[in-house]
Amino acid sequence: MARGEAALKAPADEAGERLLIEAARKDPRRFGDLYEENFERVYAFIVRRVRDRDQAQDLTADVFHRALASLPRFEYRGVPFAAWLFQIARNAIADDSKRTVRLRKIADLSDAPEAIEEEVEPRARLFKLVGELPEDQRRVIAMRFGEQQTIKEIAARLGRSEGAIKQLQLRGLQKLKTRMGDSNG
């Protein structure tokens, strides 16, 4: 190995690191030197946060893949190259966490169709029962709870007193409660 290559392999200072970065920018095959120099630090950073060896290995590979792809846009600002890699690692961990949460939600939904049915069924029954209420009660219930209007707003729209609207709402809710109780056994 030539003396110049040795300096590029193991940067002892800022200048050496800059040389490694520039070499990798010119020839992506030289990125391996940056990888070797920073792998253990990045892996340790990630494994401390995710606490799963396989996941840490996958994320570490992702970090270096992202770093290689973004190297042309990297700007040296006087901080170690590893700091940039740590930021990429933070983003990769966050992205992985979001993806894991989404996958868990999908798995939960596919694992428990009964739970979904149990949640949807009462709502569907309630909508059907609201549709069976007398016209005035149905309109008040829909405006109050569906459109989230106040008693005063409903009274103004329907041209009735607030007391009349409260009475229609009360009667409608009582009928729904009775019918929901009857259908639940």
Secondary structure, 3 states (H helix, E strand, C coil): CCHHHHHHHCCCCHHHHHHHHHHHHHCHHHHHHHHHHHHHHHHHHHHHHHCCHHHHHHHHHHHHHHHHHHHHHCCCCCCCHHHHHHHHHHHHHHHHHHHHHHHHHHHHHHHCHHHHHHHHHHHHHHHHHHHCCCHHHHHHHHHHHHCCCCHHHHHHHHCCCHHHHHHHHHHHHHHHHHHHHHHHC
